[in-house]
């Protein structure tokens, strides 16, 4: 039995919660992660890139 760490899911939820809190819900009112309050905005680069790719 293998164990899958939920880090990508936790990261995704954290990013989405931060963006919602600062009302950055569209391209017109987008914020950079630092301004949105995302913890370690440059961490987990592969996860972040996958999220962005899936949003387009």
C-alpha positions, 0 to 999 in steps of 0.5 A: 500500500502506498501513501500519497502525501496531500501536499498538492491539495493542501497547497491548492486550497491555501492558494485559493483561500488567499486569493478569495480573501483578497477578492482576486477572482478574475484576471482583471483583479488578479494579485501576485501570491505575495500580495494575496498572502500566500505563504512561501509564494515561491515554494512548490513551483511545480504545483503552482505551475500545474495549477496555472496551466489547469486554469487556462 
